[in-house]
Amino acid sequence: MKKFVLITVAAVLCITACSQGQTTGEIKLGVPYIDPVKGFSLRPPLGTTCSRIASANRLVMWTMRKSPKAPILWRLSVYSRIDEQHKPGENLAAYGKKLGARLAKAEGFKAPAPRIIELPGAKAINLRGETSGKIKFWQRRAWIHLQSRTFLEVRISGPTSDREKLDAIASAVLKTLKIIDLKTAKAQRKTALVNGTALLKGLNAKKISGTLEAKPQWFLYHRDGQPIGFMRQIESTEAVAGKPGYRIKSCIMMKFDGKNLKLYRDLLASADRSVEKWTETAGIKASGRNVSMVEKGSKSDARIDCSITVGSKKTTQKPVDAPMDHYLPRGMAWLLSRLVDLKTPASYGFATYNGRAGNFDLRTFTVAGPAEIELAGHKVNAIAVTDQLTANTQTANMWVDTRGNLLIMKTADGLVMERASQKSVERRFPNALETIKSMGK
C-alpha cells in the first residue's frame, strides 16, 4: 500500500487519484502532473511512482515496478535541455539529424531517421532507438522545442523486448502534454497574490464569525455515480491564546477499491492569523492492514512547528517562518468561498503550509461567475469557483450558493462531493454517527 503522509483533504484526493485514471487506447494514465516553473503538464502512466529528485537536468521521473521492492521495469523521465548548438530559426529536421548523430557518439544512443512530430502547441524531434553496452535498453526520446535553444525532453527507457509497449505508453503520454506560457502564468500568480494579501488584511474576528455555520454541515462523496463516503463539518467561534478565533472540526469516511479511510480534522486559529493549532488524524485499512497517521502543528506569530507520525515512526519538521502577508491558516481555507467577493470574477493566491514537505505551497482560489447546476434533481443557481491546492496540482471545480456555502465539488480524478442533509447521508450510511463516534469525536 502506498504511504500517504499529507493528512489533509489533499490526502483524500491523492488516495482516490491512485485508483482513478484516464484511458488512452489501452494505456491507463494518472492525474495531471503540472510544473508551473518549467511550463508544462502531462498525464503519467497509472501505477507508476513519481520522483522529483533533480539529477543531470532531470526534472521528474516515474518508475514502474511489479511490487514496491521489485526491480524497475521501465522509466519515464522529463529533462530540461538548453542546446547552444541549436541556432534560433534553424530547420528543426536538419537540427534533429545533427542531434541524433551527437547522441550516438556521446551516449551510444543510436536512433535512425529522427522524425518531427506535432504535439499540442509545439513541435518535437522524435527519436526511437537502442543504447549500446552490455545491457541494451530501448528508448524513445522526444525533444520538444519550446523557444530559441530551450527544449523539454520526454524519455521512456526499458527492455528492448518491450519496445512496442513502451512506444505505446510514450505516445499516450505525449498526447496529454500541454505547454504553459510562463510569462502569462507568472503575471497571473502575481495578481492572485496581490488579491489574496488584500483579502487577508481586510479580515477581522467579526467578519470571520459571521461566515460560520451554526449547524453541522453534511456532504456525500460519489465516484462513478455511486456513494463512497460522507463528511460532517462543525464550525464555531473559540478563543485561542486569549484572542478571538474559530474552530473547524470535520470527520470523513470513505470506502473504495477495497480501502476504508477515516479522517478527523481539528483546526483552531485566531482571527488575526497570529496563532494556530491543528491536528489531523487518518486511518487507512486495506488488504487486512491498518495504517494510522497523525499530523500535529502549531503557529505562534510567524513560527510554524509540525510533526508527522506514521504508525510508530515520528518525524519532526524543522521550524519555519510563515510569509505572513500571504499565509492562509488551514481552518480559514474552509471559509474562503464565504470570505471572497463572489460578485466579481478574480483569483486569490495564498501560501499554505505543507506538513509533508515542511514548507509552503501556493494555493489559488478563483471566482469564475454565475452558473446553473443540478442538485438533488433540481436546477439551482450557483456561483462557479475553482480551488488549486498547489501550483503543480489540478484544480477542483466547485459550485457555491450566494453566501459561499459549498454545493458541489468535482476533482480531476472523478471524485464528487455534494452537499446533503443528515438524513440523506444516514439513508446511504446508516452507521454514520457510530462511525464518527468511533473516531472518538
N, C-alpha and C positions, 0 to 999 in steps of 0.2 A: 504494500500500500504506500502511496506517496505521502510525504511529510507535508503537513500544512501548518505553518507556524504563524502566519499573519492572521490573527484571530479577529477579524472584523467582517463586515458584510462582504468585503473582497474575498474572504476565505470561503464564504458560501458560493460566490460566483466562481472561484477557482475550482472548487470541487466539482461543480456541475460542468465546468469547462473541460475537465479531464474526461468526461463521459460524452460530451457533445462535440460535434464537428460538422464540417461541410463536406459533401462528397462531390468530387470532380471526376466523372467517369467511375472507375473502381477505386480511386485513391481517396481516402478519407483525410481531411485536413482539419486542423485545430482552429482555435480562435485567432484573430489577427495579432501579429507582433508588430508593434509600432516603434520606430526610432525617430523621434522628432528632431534630434540633433543632426543626424546624417541625412534625414529627409526621405525615409522610405517606410513602407509597411508591406507585409506579406503574411500568408497563412502557412505555417509549418505543418508537416505531416502529423496526424494524430498519433499519440502514443510515444512520441519522442521526448527526450529530456533536454531542456534548454540550459545552456551555459553562456554567461556573458563575460567570462574572464578573457580580457583582451590579450591577444598574442599575435605578433607579426602582422599587424594591421587587421587582424580578425575582429569583427565587431560582435558576432554572436555565432553560436554553434548549436545544432541539435543532433543528438545521437540516438540510434535505435539499438536496443538490446532485447533479447527474448525474456530476460528477467533482470532485476536490478544489479545482480553480481555477475551476470553472464558477459562474455566478450562483446565488444561493439560490433554490430553487423555492418553499419554504414554511418556516414556523417553527412550532414548538410550544413554548410558554413556560408557566412556573408563577410566579405572583406571590403575595406576601403582602399582604393587604389588611386595614386597620382602618378601618372607616367609622363616624365619630362620628354620622352621620345615621341610623344604624340603631338603633332603640330595642329594648332587650332585651325579648323576648317578643312583638315586633311580628310580625304576619302576614307570612310570607315572600313570598307572592304580591303583596300590596299593596306591600311594600318593593321587589320586583322591578320593578314598573311605574314607581315613582319613580326607581329606579336607571337603568332604560333611558332615561328622559327626560333625566336628568342627563348620561349618557354621550353622548347625541345632541347636546346643547347644548355640552358641554365638549370632546368629542373628535371630533365629527362621525361617530360610530358609530351608525347607525340600525338598530335591531333591533325589528321589530314583534312584539307579543304575546309577551313573555318567559314561559316555562313553568317550573314547578317539577318537577324530576326527582329520582327516588330513586337514590342511589348507595350502595355498600356502607358502611353506618354513618353516612350523612349525607344531607342534602338539599341541592340546588343550584338556583340560578337559572340557567336555560339561555337564552342569547341568541344568535340567529343573525342576521347582517346584513352590511351593507357600510359601508366607510369612505367619507368624502367627499374631494374634492380631485381634482387632475388624474389621479392614478393611484389607482384604486379597488382595495381588497382585500376579499375575503370573509373574514369572521371568525366563529368560534364561540367564545363566552366562557361558561365555566361557573363561576359564583361559588358555591363550596362553603361552606356555613355551618358553622364549627367550634364557636364558642361566643361568646356575648354579641355584640360588634361585630367579631369576628375572622372573616375569610373567607380562603379559598385560591382563587385564580383560575387555572384551566387554560384557556389560549387557543391556538387554532390560527389562522394567518393566511397567506393565499396568494391567487393569482389568482382572480378571480370565475368564470372558466371552469372551475375545478377544484373548485367548491363541493361537489359530490356526493362526490367522492373525499376532500376534506378533512373533510367531515362524518362520513364512514365511519371515517376514521382517528381523529378525536376520540372517537367513540362507543366504538371498540375500546379506546382508552387509558383512558377514564373507567371502563370496566367493570373494569379492573385496579386502580383507585385503592383504597388502604387508608389509613384514618386511624389514627394511632398515639396511644395515651393517653400524653401527655407525662409526667404525674406518675408513672405506673407504670414507664415506661421509665427515668426518671431514678433512681428508687429501685432498680431492677434493676441499673443501671450502678454505682451507689454500692456495693451489696452485692458485686457481682462484683469491683470494685477492692479492696475490703477483703480478700476471699478471695485474690485474686492477690498482694497485698502479703504476706499471712501465708505463702503458699506460698514466695515468693521468699526471705523471711527465714529460712525453715527449711531451706534448701538448703546443702549443703557438697560438697566435692570427692568424698568417699566415696559420698555418695548419688547424685551425678550419674554417676560412673564405674560404679556398679552398674547403671545403666539402659542402658548402651551395649551394642550388639550386637557380638559377636565376629566374626561372619561377614558378608560383604556381603549386603545385602537387595535383592531384585529385585521389581519391580512391573510390571504391564501396564496400559496405558491403553486404554480402549474408548470407542467412541461409536456409538450405534445398533447395539450388539451386535457391532461389528467392531473388531478390534485396530488401533490407530493409532499405538502407540508403547510405549516402555518407560522405566523408571528403575532405576538402580543406585545404592545409597547405602552408603557405608563410614563407620564411626564408630570413633573411637579416643581414648584419653587422650593429652594432649600439653600440655607446659608452655608458657606464654606469658608473656613478661616475667618469668621466674623464678617464676611462680605456677602451681599445678596447674590444668589445664584440659582441654579436649576439642576435638576437631575433627570436623566433619561434611563429607564430600565426596559430591557426587551428580552424576550425569550423566543427562540426559534427552534422548530423541529422539522426535519426533512428526511424523507425516505426515498431513495432512488438507486437503481443499479446494485441492489444488494447492500447498500450503505445506509446507516442510520446516524444522523447528525443531530446533536443537541448543542445549542449555543446560547449562552447567557451573557448579557452585556449590562454593566452598571457604570454610567458616565456622569460625573459630577464636575461642575465648573462654576466659577464666579462669572457674573455678567461682564466684568471688565477684562476677562481673559487672563488675569494675573495668577489665578490659582486653578488647578485642575487635578482630578484623580480619576483613574479608570481601572476597571477590572473586566476582562473578557475571558470567559471560560468555555471551552469547547470539548465535546466528547464525540469521537467517531468510532462506530462499531462496523466492522467489515470483515468478512471471511473468518468469523469467530474471534477476531482480535479487537481489543478495546484500546484506543489511544486517547489520552487526556492531554489537553493543552491549556495553559493559563498565561495570559499576558497582564502584567500589572504595571501601571505607570503613574507618574505624578509630575506636576509642573508647579514651580514656585518662581514667580517673576518670569525670567526668560529660561531658567534651567529646567531641563527635562531629564528625569530618571526613569528607566524602564528595565524590566526583567521578563524573560520568557521561559516557561517551564514546559518541556515536552516529556511526558512520562515522569521519570525521576531526574532528568537532566535539566539543570537550570542554567540559563545564560543571562548575564547582567550586561546590558549595553553601556558603553561609555557615555557619561552625561554630555548633553549638547545644549546649546542655547538656541531658542526658537527665534526666527525672524519675526519680531512682534508686529510689525506693520501688516504682515500678510498672514500671520498664524491663525488657523482655524481650529478651535478645540473640537474633540470628537463629538461631544454632545451637540454642539452648535451645527455640525454638519447635517444633523437630522432635522434642523429647523430652517435650513437655507431657503427652501421653497416658500416659507412663510415670512421671511425677512427681506427678500429681494422685491424690487418693483416689478410685478407681473404684467403691468400695462405696457412696459417698454422693452422691446427685444434688446438684449445685451448679454455679454459674457462677463463672469466674475471669476477671478483667479485667486487661489489661496495656497498657502503652504500647510500641508498636513503631515503629522509625524508618522513615520513608518517604523513600527517596533522591530520588525524583522531585520531591516537594514540599519536601524539606529540613526536614521537621517530623515530627510524631508522629501515629500513628493509634491508635485504641482497638481492641484485639483481644480478643474474648470467646470463651473456651473453656468448653463446658458438658458436664457428665456427666449424661446422661439416665437411664440404668439398663440392666438386662439386656435382651437381645433375642436372637432366634434368626434366623440368616441362612443363605443358601445360598452355599457357597464351593466352587468346583471340583466342583459336582454333589452336594455333601454338606451336610446340615443341621449347623450349627455354633452352639454357644452363644457369644454375644459380649456386649459392652457398647456401647451406643449413645452416641455423643458428637457434638457439633457444634462447628464452628470458624468464627467470623465474623472475617475478616481485618481489616475496618474497620467503623466504625459505619454506613456507608452502602453496604454490600455485602450480598448474600445469603449466608446461611450454607451451609457444606458439611456434609453428613451423613456421619458416619464410624462404622465399627464396628471395635472393637479386641478383642484377647484379654485374658485376665485380667492379663497383665503390661503391657498398654497398647500392644502391638505392633499396627500398623495392618493390618487385614484387607481392608477395602473402604472407599473414599471415593466419594461421589456429589455432584456440584455441581449448582447450579440450571440450568446450561446443558446438562446431559446428559452431562458427562464422567464416566467411571467409572475409578477407579484401584484395581486389585486386586492383593493380594499374590500372588507367583508364585515358582516355582523358576527357577534359571538355565536349566535345560533347557527348561522350557516357554516361556521368553522366546526362546531360540535356535531353537525349533521354528518360531515365527512370524516371528522376525527373525534369520535365520542369520548376518548380519553384525554382530550386536550388539556383540561385543567389538572388532571392527575399527572400528565407529563410535565407540566410547568412546576407542579409541586415536587416532582421527583428531582428537579434541578435544585431544590432547596430554596425556591424563591416564591 
